[in-house]
Amino acid sequence: MKIYVLGNGFLKEDNLALRVMKSLKGSFEFNQVNTLEQIEFREEFVIVDVVKNLHKVKLFNSLEEFEQVSSITTHDLDVAFFLNLLKDMGNIDKIRIIGVPQKGNISKIKSDVLELLQDCSVE
């Protein structure tokens, strides 16, 4: 399973997913990507990204679920649009996005992300 992390290390409101994954570096191998075009969709994958208005870590198993999050950012809209396009073209079957809140207790967020990644790797 490939793990891709989206985020901008320079923007406080968009860097928590990246900070969490860097702290888990010994536990999981991940790829930091700046755009979805960098993701290899030929194999099973998980995307870890900050999602505006989340209050806790959440696993999205469908794009419909991801799009229902209130007030998603333009960035999130781009992610959803691009993934929907790939799904419609038959390039991807299964979508898993671990949404990370913009702020919160980093130890709790790290623990929650780790648990979801472990669950995803078992499936």
KOLKOLBA-434260 format. One record per residue (C-alpha): residue number from 1; x, y, z. Coordinates in pm, 1 decimal, padded with zeros to 6 digits, always signed. Layout:
n = NUM; px = X; py = Y; pz = Z
...
//
This chain:
n = 1; px = +00000.0; py = +00000.0; pz = +00000.0
n = 2; px = +00131.6; py = +00341.1; pz = -00096.8
n = 3; px = +00076.0; py = +00636.0; pz = +00134.8
n = 4; px = +00068.2; py = +00983.8; pz = -00014.3
n = 5; px = +00066.0; py = +01299.4; pz = +00194.3
n = 6; px = -00060.8; py = +01628.3; pz = +00061.3
n = 7; px = +00015.1; py = +01956.3; pz = +00231.8
n = 8; px = +00214.1; py = +02273.4; pz = +00227.6
n = 9; px = +00485.1; py = +02285.4; pz = +00492.4
n = 10; px = +00486.5; py = +02664.8; pz = +00481.2
n = 11; px = +00115.4; py = +02715.0; pz = +00558.2
n = 12; px = +00016.1; py = +02652.7; pz = +00919.0
n = 13; px = -00342.2; py = +02566.0; pz = +00820.7
n = 14; px = -00222.5; py = +02306.7; pz = +00566.6
n = 15; px = +00081.6; py = +02141.5; pz = +00724.0
n = 16; px = -00047.5; py = +01920.8; pz = +01006.7
n = 17; px = -00084.2; py = +01606.2; pz = +00794.3
n = 18; px = +00272.5; py = +01649.3; pz = +00677.4
n = 19; px = +00402.2; py = +01709.6; pz = +01031.6
n = 20; px = +00218.9; py = +01401.3; pz = +01161.5
n = 21; px = +00349.7; py = +01177.9; pz = +00883.8
n = 22; px = +00706.5; py = +01299.5; pz = +00930.2
n = 23; px = +00677.8; py = +01201.0; pz = +01296.7
n = 24; px = +00561.3; py = +00850.5; pz = +01186.9
n = 25; px = +00845.1; py = +00809.6; pz = +00936.4
n = 26; px = +00987.5; py = +00499.4; pz = +01107.7
n = 27; px = +00647.2; py = +00329.4; pz = +01113.5
n = 28; px = +00537.1; py = +00387.3; pz = +00753.8
n = 29; px = +00698.9; py = +00479.9; pz = +00427.8
n = 30; px = +00517.2; py = +00766.9; pz = +00262.5
n = 31; px = +00553.1; py = +01000.5; pz = -00030.7
n = 32; px = +00497.1; py = +01372.5; pz = +00003.7
n = 33; px = +00328.9; py = +01502.3; pz = -00309.8
n = 34; px = +00241.3; py = +01853.4; pz = -00415.1
n = 35; px = -00015.8; py = +01755.0; pz = -00675.3
n = 36; px = -00234.0; py = +01452.6; pz = -00736.8
n = 37; px = -00060.7; py = +01400.4; pz = -01069.2
n = 38; px = +00235.6; py = +01265.0; pz = -00870.4
n = 39; px = +00030.0; py = +00975.0; pz = -00732.3
n = 40; px = +00065.5; py = +00630.8; pz = -00888.5
n = 41; px = -00291.6; py = +00507.5; pz = -00910.7
n = 42; px = -00199.7; py = +00160.7; pz = -01036.7
n = 43; px = -00182.7; py = +00014.2; pz = -00689.1
n = 44; px = -00364.9; py = +00042.7; pz = -00358.7
n = 45; px = -00313.0; py = +00380.6; pz = -00195.0
n = 46; px = -00415.3; py = +00606.7; pz = +00091.2
n = 47; px = -00404.8; py = +00985.1; pz = +00082.9
n = 48; px = -00342.0; py = +01175.8; pz = +00406.9
n = 49; px = -00445.8; py = +01539.9; pz = +00390.1
n = 50; px = -00572.1; py = +01827.7; pz = +00601.2
n = 51; px = -00947.3; py = +01882.7; pz = +00567.7
n = 52; px = -01097.0; py = +02212.9; pz = +00676.4
n = 53; px = -01366.0; py = +02198.0; pz = +00949.1
n = 54; px = -01276.2; py = +01849.5; pz = +01071.7
n = 55; px = -01253.4; py = +01827.0; pz = +01449.5
n = 56; px = -01095.0; py = +01482.5; pz = +01459.5
n = 57; px = -00914.7; py = +01244.8; pz = +01225.2
n = 58; px = -01155.7; py = +01075.6; pz = +00984.7
n = 59; px = -01125.3; py = +00802.6; pz = +00723.2
n = 60; px = -01318.3; py = +00879.0; pz = +00405.9
n = 61; px = -01395.6; py = +00562.7; pz = +00208.1
n = 62; px = -01576.7; py = +00735.1; pz = -00075.5
n = 63; px = -01563.8; py = +01061.2; pz = -00263.2
n = 64; px = -01927.5; py = +01125.3; pz = -00182.0
n = 65; px = -01845.0; py = +01112.0; pz = +00187.3
n = 66; px = -01543.3; py = +01339.4; pz = +00134.6
n = 67; px = -01745.4; py = +01594.6; pz = -00063.2
n = 68; px = -02013.0; py = +01613.5; pz = +00208.9
n = 69; px = -01772.7; py = +01774.6; pz = +00455.0
n = 70; px = -01903.2; py = +02125.3; pz = +00502.6
n = 71; px = -01696.6; py = +02414.2; pz = +00369.1
n = 72; px = -01425.1; py = +02211.9; pz = +00203.1
n = 73; px = -01143.4; py = +02426.7; pz = +00073.2
n = 74; px = -01066.7; py = +02494.1; pz = -00290.9
n = 75; px = -00775.0; py = +02253.5; pz = -00247.8
n = 76; px = -01011.4; py = +01981.2; pz = -00123.6
n = 77; px = -01245.4; py = +02052.9; pz = -00414.4
n = 78; px = -00952.2; py = +02001.3; pz = -00651.7
n = 79; px = -00868.9; py = +01671.6; pz = -00481.5
n = 80; px = -01229.2; py = +01552.6; pz = -00504.0
n = 81; px = -01267.2; py = +01667.8; pz = -00865.7
n = 82; px = -00945.0; py = +01499.7; pz = -00979.1
n = 83; px = -01021.9; py = +01173.4; pz = -00797.5
n = 84; px = -01376.9; py = +01169.8; pz = -00938.1
n = 85; px = -01235.4; py = +01215.9; pz = -01285.5
n = 86; px = -00994.5; py = +00925.1; pz = -01238.3
n = 87; px = -01272.3; py = +00708.1; pz = -01096.5
n = 88; px = -01502.1; py = +00788.9; pz = -01391.2
n = 89; px = -01220.5; py = +00698.4; pz = -01631.1
n = 90; px = -01180.2; py = +00362.5; pz = -01456.5
n = 91; px = -00829.1; py = +00438.5; pz = -01331.5
n = 92; px = -00912.3; py = +00383.0; pz = -00963.3
n = 93; px = -01159.9; py = +00161.1; pz = -00781.4
n = 94; px = -01105.0; py = +00219.2; pz = -00413.6
n = 95; px = -01053.4; py = +00558.0; pz = -00253.9
n = 96; px = -00928.8; py = +00610.4; pz = +00098.9
n = 97; px = -00847.0; py = +00953.2; pz = +00235.5
n = 98; px = -00739.8; py = +01006.9; pz = +00593.8
n = 99; px = -00856.8; py = +01356.5; pz = +00678.3
n = 100; px = -00660.3; py = +01543.5; pz = +00942.1
n = 101; px = -00799.0; py = +01854.2; pz = +01115.4
n = 102; px = -00621.4; py = +02185.3; pz = +01061.5
n = 103; px = -00532.5; py = +02206.1; pz = +01430.7
n = 104; px = -00554.5; py = +02003.8; pz = +01747.9
n = 105; px = -00358.6; py = +01787.1; pz = +01987.3
n = 106; px = -00078.0; py = +01654.6; pz = +01767.8
n = 107; px = -00020.7; py = +01348.4; pz = +01989.7
n = 108; px = -00388.2; py = +01247.2; pz = +01963.4
n = 109; px = -00397.4; py = +01317.8; pz = +01589.7
n = 110; px = -00077.9; py = +01117.3; pz = +01538.8
n = 111; px = -00222.6; py = +00824.2; pz = +01735.0
n = 112; px = -00548.5; py = +00833.5; pz = +01536.6
n = 113; px = -00367.2; py = +00850.6; pz = +01201.2
n = 114; px = -00140.4; py = +00562.1; pz = +01301.7
n = 115; px = -00440.3; py = +00347.6; pz = +01398.0
n = 116; px = -00617.5; py = +00418.9; pz = +01066.4
n = 117; px = -00303.6; py = +00347.0; pz = +00864.3
n = 118; px = -00260.4; py = +00016.3; pz = +01045.0
n = 119; px = -00624.5; py = -00070.7; pz = +00973.3
n = 120; px = -00582.0; py = +00022.1; pz = +00606.4
n = 121; px = -00268.8; py = -00189.1; pz = +00568.6
n = 122; px = -00446.6; py = -00495.9; pz = +00711.8
n = 123; px = -00735.1; py = -00479.0; pz = +00462.8
//
